[in-house]
Amino acid sequence: MLNPSGSVCQARFGSFEVDFRSGELLKNGRRVRLQDQPLQVLAMLLEQPGEVVSREELRQKLWPTDTFVDFDHGLNNAINRLRDALNDSTEAPRFIETLPRRGYRFVAQLEGQTVATVPLTQEPLLATAQSASVLTDPRPWLRRRWVAIVASAIALSAVLGLAVGAWKGGLVGSAHAMRVESIAVLPLENMTGDPAQEYLVDGMTDALTTRLAQISQIRVISRTSAMRFKGAKKTLPEIAQELHVDAVVEGSVSRANDVMCINAQLIYAPGDRHIWARSYEGVQSNLPTIESEISSDVARKIGVAMTPEFSRRLSMPRSVNPEAYDLYLRAEPYYGLGTPEATDRAIRLLEKSVAIDPTFAVAYAALATAYRNRGFGVEPEMSDEWIEKATVAAREALLLDPNLAEAYVSRGYLLWSRSNNWAHERAVADYRRALSLNPNLAEAHHQLANVYNHVGLLDKAQGEIEQAVQLDPLNTGIRFRVGINLLYRGKYEDSLAAIRDSEKFNPPFWAFQSSFALQHLGRPDEAQKRVDTLLAEKPEDRGGSLTAMQALLAAEAGDTSKAEAKIREALAKGKGFQHFHHIAYAVASSYALLNRPESALHYLKIAADDGFPCYPLFDHDSNLDNLRKNPQFLAFMAEQKKQWEYFQAHI
């Protein structure tokens, strides 16, 4: 029999073993995922096996009066999750028996237990009286998720030993509060029982992230990084540490006939403690309204200063045809990808969406991106046609909603392209406008950095990249831009380190740029091996970047015939592709190494005119050293410097 004056540290029953010190529930030696509240309920039941633990006892110990949670809903969910983990049932309980209107009882035989001298449940779930209890809590198992979907966050602003700071606007009824400066919306859990509804649940995660990102007072992590933790077994503090956030919103979506139930909660991440939770119900056609309501509630709980204009933008849902919205959600996983299959599916779904609801601005912005990806990466020979379609879609999105940040990003993509003669200033203006509307839009920072890298404003690019990384730390494309910035600065070792784990972003271009760094470090054999390895996987080399690197390496080795053959091949493969300026630059570098200044200068001018006027790179790249005393090259560099100085002043 367990000592009633103590608390259980470890216990075994049936095929299960639980260790409350580590927060682990094991079944036949394998860990079973269980959230903090169900685990605490189990701890209380095991303190008194065979005896009834009343609902009131559970409320007093686990749901203190200053926690803003619906107790009945919270306890019911905790019991249901505990039963799910134990594969138990209400009708024929093997472990947990329900006594209607009284409470619960643990009915299984305990095979072994260890008792602690201090009850594990002596503190309520949310302890705000002393910061020391928050910062030094020895129970890493006080994790998260009481059953939820979305909401918002709070976090810690005190140092060890100091009192907890005040909320940015205060939590109603709480004498002590915690400050939130960063937040992530974790993937909502699909509890509808239908895997086919996963797209709908993921779409809600994205919608909540997008709405909360309009809050300029806090940093909101991009969906791209947050979605990496879908189905993850990591603890909430571990996830928060990887994302560098103070708080998280998480939750679940369930369905009863036509009614959807969305459980949202706000959690303080370092202490893994619930702050606020609420349930929302409505039919699927009313999802945009529900998402607006959740976002507004979260903003208020964080303490955001709700100006009338901001409140209107955040809380007023757009009227969208339900079928059109459903098609948009189905397209969401695909329209940002550049494969033939993904763009086909995205375009088909989004075209249907805007046909059903011609006023759906968000779908038009997504369609513009899908068209752009099709023209840039899949069918460059038809790029003019696709860019025209994309331009029309972006224009329509902005006509319908002049305050839609994503539409400005879509138009910025198009402006900074071969079809629009690389309109640097106009593209930058659109990205800046997007950030004024949504300061947490990582992709706008990312694309600003991309433009700045290409035009040689490397300091500005670095600033934008740093902000993008803060907002989307696990985005491989953004991390790749970090390496490119270092590459153009001539920091080759640092560049290789930065892009080491971003190969998946664009494997051919990753091999091209990393081989460029290796070549400059005097490691041509490694560069050649990297290129050859990828060519073995993708021998077609669409766009010609790998072939261009072969030409450069052959030129450095003094193999003129091979270099010239690869130059011709690379130019043919790169024709029409958006990144042709990189091919042209590699060809120029190859001719410079072969000491053919006229040809080198010809392709250098093509690279600069075709979207890559990167004066700092031209100025220090050792591949161009054979040109340094050439009068025509000196004149070209004078022009490039003048243009670079203009860019510094104007964009």
N, C-alpha and C positions, 0 to 999 in steps of 0.2 A: 504493500500500500504506500502511495506517495505521502510524504510528509506534508500535511496541510498548511504548515507554517512556512513552507518554502515553495519554490517554483521548480518545474521540470526543466532540466538542461538538455537531457536526452531521453528518448523513449523508443521502444520497439513494440509494434503490434502488427500481426499478420505478416505481410510481405514488406511492410513499411518501417522505416527508421527515420526519426526526426532529431535534428540537432539545432536547438534554438540559438546556441551561441554563434553558429556560422550561418543560421538562417536557411538550412538545407532540409528538404524532405526527399528521402531516397526510397525507391521501390526496387527491391532486388539489387541494391547497390547502384542503381542509376538515378540521377537527379530528376525530380519532378518539379516543374516550374510552379511556384506558388507565391502569390503576392503577400505583402506585409500584413494586411488586415486579416485575411483568412488564417495566416500563420499565428497571429496573436490570439484569434478566437480558439484555435487548436490548443495553444498554450494554456489558456484559462480552463478549457474542458479537461485537459490532462492533469491539472492541479487537483481536480475533484472527480476522478473516474467513477462512473456509476451514480453520480449525484447530479441533480439538476442545477444548471447554471442559468439564472434568470436573465431575461432580456435587459432588465434594469441593471444588473451587475455588469453586463457587457457594455451597456451604454456609459455607465459611470467610469469604467476603467479605460475604454477604448474610444469613446466619442465624448470628449469634454464639452462643456456648454459653450466654449468660445470657438468651437470648430463649426464652420458653416456648411454642414452636410445634412441631408435628409437622413436621419438615423435609421428609420425603418427600412428605407430603400438600401442604405449602406450595409446594414446587418444582413438583410436577405441576400444581397449579392455576395457578401463575404461567405456566408454559409453555402450558397450554391457553388461558389468557386472551390471551396474546401471539399465539398462532396464530389465535384468533378475530378479534383486531383486524386481523391481516394477511390474513385470509381464506385462511389456509394450511391444509395437511392433513398428517397423519402419513404417509399412504400415498404421496402424491405431493408431497413438500415442494418449494416454490419458494424458501423463505427459511430455514427452520429444520429441520435434519435431526436425528433422534434416532439415537444410536448406543447400542444396548442395553447396559446395565451399564457404559457408559463416560461418556456425557455428550451434549453437543449441539454442532452446528456451523452457522454461518451460511454458506449456500451461494450466495446471490445475488451478482450483480455490483454493487459499489458505484460510483456515478456521481460522487460528490463527497463530501468529508469535511473537517472541520476538527478539528484535534487540540489538546487542552488540555495545558498543562504539568504539571498535577496530575491524577492519575487520579480520575475521578468516583466510582469505587467504592472508594476507599481507606478509607472509614469503613464500619463495619457498619451495618445498618439501625437497630439500637437502640443509640445511644451514650449511656452513662450515666456515663462517667468524668468529664466536665466539663460543667457547665451552659452554658458559653459555646458549646460545639458545638451544644447544643440550641437556644439562643436566637438564634444568629446564622447558623445553617445557610443558605447561599446558594442551596440547591436547593429552590425552591418546588414542584418536581415530585415531591418525596418525599411523595406523597399517600397514599391509603389503599387499602384493600380488597384483600385478598389472596384472597379468596373467603370469604364469611362470611355468618353470619346474625346472631347476636345475641351478646351477652356483656356486657361492661361496661367500665369506663373508668378512666382515670387521667389525671392532669393535672399541670401544672407549678405549683410553689408558690414558686419562687425568683425573685429579681430579677436583672437582667442582671449577670453577673460573680460571682454568689454560687453556692455549691455547691447541687446539687439536694437538696431536702428529703427527709425520709423518708416512706415509705408510711404511710397511716393504719393499717396492721396489718402492713405489710411484704409484699413479694413473696418467696416462698421462694427462696433461692439468689441473690438480687440484693443486691449490696453497696450499691448506690445506688438510690433509688426516688423516686417523685414523688407528690405529694399530690393527691387528688381531692375536690372539694367539690361538683361538679355534673356531671351526665351526661345524655346523650340516647340513646335507642334509635332509630337511623335505620331507615327502612323496609327490611325484609329483601328480598333480591332473589329473585325467582321464577325458579329455574333448572330447574323441572320439565319445561319444554318445552310446558306446557299453560296458555294464558292463563286458562282457566276456573278454575285453582287460585289465582288472584290473591287471592281472598277469604280463602283458607286462610292464605296467607303474611302478608297484612295482619293477620289475626286473631292470628297468632303475635307480630307486632310489638306489638300492643296488649296481649296477655297478658304479655309480658315487661316492658313499660312498667309495667303495673299491679302486677306483683309487686315490681319494683325500687322502685316508688314508696313501698312500705311502709318503706323504709329512712329513718329520720328523720335520720340523720347527714349525708345528702347531699341536694342538690336534684336532682330528676328531672324533666326536661322532659316536658310532656304530649304524648300522641300527636297531638293536633290540630296542634300546631306542627311536630313532627318529620315528620309525613306530608307537609307542604308540600314536602319535599325528595325525594319519590319521583320517581325518574327525573331528578333535577336534574343539571346539568353542572358545578355549582360544586365547588371543591376542599373538602377536609375542613376546613382552617383557616377558609375563608370561611363554611362552614356553622356551625362552632363559634362563630365570632364573632357571627353573627346570633342564635344561640340562647343565647349567653353561657354556654358550658359548657367545662369543662376536658377532658372525655373523652367518647368515644362508644362505643356497642356497635353493631356492624353485622355483616351476614352474609348467608347465602344458604340457600335450601331447594331441595334436589333430590330426585329420586325414582328408585328402581330397582325396578320391579315394585311390590310392596306396602311396600317399605322406604323410609322417608324419611331423608335425610341432612341434618342441620342443621350448618352450619359457622359457628362463632361466634368473634368476635375482639374484643379490647379495645384501643383505640387512644388514645394521648395526642394530643389534638387540635392544640395549638399547634405541636408539632414534627412532627405527622403520622407518628408512629412506633408500630409494633406493640409491644404489651406482652405479650399473652397470646392464645392461640387454642386452640380444641379442636373436634373433630367429635363429633356425637351422632347415633346412629341408632336407629330404632324404627318400629313401624307407626303409622299415623295414629291408631288408637284409643288409643294411648299418649301422645298429644301433651301432655296436662296434666302427666303425670309428667316428660316431657322438659323442658317449660317450667319446672317447679319446680327441676329439676336445674341447668339453665342459670342461673337466677336465683340459686340458692344459691352456685354457683361464682363468679359475678360478684361477689356480696356479699363472699365471702371474699377475692377478689383485690383488691377495693377496700380491704379492711381493716376491714370493719364489725364492731363488737363484737356477736358472735352470742350473745345471751342465750338460754336454753333456750326461752322463750316465743316470741321472735322467730324463732329457728331453726325451731321447729315450724310457725309460721304461714307462713314463707317456703318451706319445703322440702316440706311435706306436701301433695301434690296432692289435690284433691277428686275423688272417684269420680264420673265422669260417663258416661252412656251415649254412645258414639261418635256415633250418629246424631243425638242431641239436641244434642251439642256442635257438630256440623257445621251444623245448622240455625241455631244461635245465631250462629256465625261468619258465615253467609250474611246474617243479619239485621243484623249490627253496623253496616254503612255506613248503615243507614236509620233505626234507632230513635231517633236523636237529632235527626232532621229533622222539620219541621212541615208538610210538604206532604201533600195527600191521597194521592198515589201512594206516597210514602215510608212514611207511617204504615200504609197498607193492607198493603204488603209486609212491614214489620217485624212487625206484629201477626199476620199469617198465619203467618210463619215461627216466631215465638216461641211462639205458642199451640201449634203442632205440637211444638216443642221440649219444653215443659213437660208436654205430654200423654204424650210418650214417656218422659220422665224427670221425674216429679213431685218429685224431690228436688234439682233443679238450681236453686239459689238465685240464681245470677248471672242466669240467664235470666228468672226472675221479676222481678228488679229492673229489667232492661231492658224487660220487658213493661209494668211500671208506668209507666216513662217514655214508652213508645210510646202507651199509653192516655191519659196526661196530655196529650201533644202533640196527640192527636186531639181531645180535649175542649176544650183551651184555644184552639187555633188553627184547627182544621179544621171542627169541628161544635159551636160554642159553644151552639147551641140544644139540644144534647144533652149539655151538659157534666156535668150531675149524674150521668147514666148512666155516662159515661166515667170520671169521677172515682171513682165507686163501684168500678168494675172495677180502676182503678189502685190504690185503697186496699187492695183484697183482695190484689192481686199483691204490693204492697210488704210487707204484713203477712206473707204466706207466705214471702217472701224472708228476712225477719228471723227468723221462726220456724225456718227451716231453717239459717240462719247468722247468729247474733246479732253476729258480728264482720265483717260485710260492709259496708264503708264506702259502696259505691255504693247499697246499699239505704236507708241513712239519708239520702243525698242525694235519692233518689227520694221518700221519705216527706216530707222537708222541702219539696220542690216542692209536694206536695199540701196540706200543712198551711198553707203561705202562699198561700192562694187564696181566692176568693170563697166557694167551697163550704164551706170551714172557717173562715169569718169572719176570715181573715187572722190566724192564730194565730202572731203574731210570735215570742213567747218560745219556743214549742214548736218552731217551725221552726229558730230559731237554735240551740236545744239539739241538734237532729238534725244540723245542719251541723257543729257543734263536735264531736259524737261521731264523725262521719265523719272529721274531721281528726285526732282522737286515734288512729284506726285507720290512717289513710293521710295523713300530713302533707303529701304531695306531690299531693294531689287538688285540682287547680286549680279544678274546677267547684264544689267546696265553698266555697272562698274567694270565687269569683265570685258565687255565690248569697247568701253572707253579705253581700257588698258591696251586692248588689241590695236586700236587705231593709233594710240600714242606710241606704242612699240614700233609700228611701221613707219611713222613719220619722224622717229628719232627723239621724241620727247620722253626720254627714258625715266627721268625723275617723276614726271606726272604719271607715267604708266605704272611706276612702282607704287605710288600712292593709291591709285585705283585698284591695283591688284591686291594690296594689303587689305583694303576694305572688302573686296570681293571674297577673299579668303576668310575673313572674320565672319561673313554672312553665310558662306557656303564652304566650310573647311574641307569637306570630303569630295568636292567636285574635281575630277581629274583634269578637266579642261582648264579650269582656273589655275590649278597647280602647274600645269604645263606652261601657262603664260608667265609664271614666276621664273621658270627656267629660261624661257625665251628672252625675257628682260635681262637676265644675267648674261646670256649668250651675247647679246648685242652690246653689252658693256665690256665684253672681253674677259669675263670671269668664268672661264670654261669649266674648271673643276666644280665650282659652286653650281653652275648650270646643270652639269651632269647629275649632281646630287639632288637637285630640285626636281628634275623630270624623271628620276629613276623609276618611280612607281606610277607614272601617268601614261604608259604605253597604250592602254586601252582607249584613250581619248581619240587618237588617230594614229594607228600603228605605223603606216608609211611615213607620215610627217615626223613622228617621234624618232624613227630611225634616221631620217634625213638630218634633223637638227642635232640629235645627239652625236651622229657621225661627224658632223661639222665641228663640234666641240672636240671630239677625239682627234680629228685631223690637225686642229690647231695645237693640241697638246703633244703632237709628235707621236701619236699612236695610230698610224694608218692601218696597221694590220687589224686592230680591234674594230676600227671604223668599217673596214672592208668586210669583216666577218659579220658585223651587225647588218649591213646592207644585204649581203648574200643570204643570210638566214631568212630575212623577211621576203626577199625575192623568191626564195624557194617556196614560201607559203603563198605569195601573191605575185606570180610571174608576170601578170599583165601590167602591173605597175601603173594603174590609172592615174593620170596627172603627171607622171614622169619624174617625180622627186627622187626616187631611188636611182634611176638611171642617170640623173643629173649628178648625183653624188659619186656614182661610178666614174663619170667623166672627170670630176674634180680630183678624185684619188689617182686616176690614171695620169692626169696632167702633172700632178705633184711628183709622181714616180718617173716622169719623163717619157711616158709611153704615148707619143703623139698620135699615132694611128688609132689606137684604142680610144684615146680621149676624143678625137674628132668624130669617130663613129658613135660614141655614146652621146656626144653633144647633139648630133643630128637626130638620134633616136629620142632623146629627152625632149627636144623642141617639138617633135611630132606628137609625142604623147601628152605634152602639157598644153597644147593649143586649145584655147577655149575655157580652160579651168581658171577659177578665181585666183588660185595661188600661183599663176604662171610667173608672177614677178619673182618668186623664189627660184624658179627654174632659170629665169633670165639672169639672176644674180649669180647662181652657181656656174652658169655658162660663162659669164663675164670673168668670174674668178679663175675658171679653167683656162681661158685664153690669156689672162694675165700671167698665170704660172707658166704657160707655154711661150711667154714673151711675145705675144701678138697684140700690141696695144690698140690697134685700130678696131679689131673685132671685140676686144675686151670692152672698150669704151662704148661701142655700139650697143652691146647688151646691157651694159651698166645704165645707159640712158633709158633703155626700154624698161628695166626694173624700176627706176625712179619714176618714170612717167606712168607706169602701170600699178601705182599704189604702194611703192616701197622706197620712198625718198629718205632713207635712214642715214642721214649725214654722219652721226657719230660712228656708226659701223663702218661706213666707207672710209672714215678718217683714220681708223686704227687697224683695220683688217690687214694682217700680214700677207694674205693672198694677193693683195693689190699692190704690194711694194714695188713691183717692177714698173708700175705706172707713175710713181710719185714725182718723177722729174719730167714727165711728159707735159708739154704746154697745154695740149687739149684737155688732158685730165685735170690740170690745175685750174683751167677756166671752168670746167664742169664743176669742180669742187667749190669754186667761188660762188657759182650760181646756187648750188645746193645749200651752202652755208647761209646765204641770204634768205632762201626760202625757209630754212630751219628757224632762223631768227624771227621770221614773220609768224610761223606756227607758234613759237614760244609766246609771242605777244597776243595772238588772236584766238588760239584754241587751247 
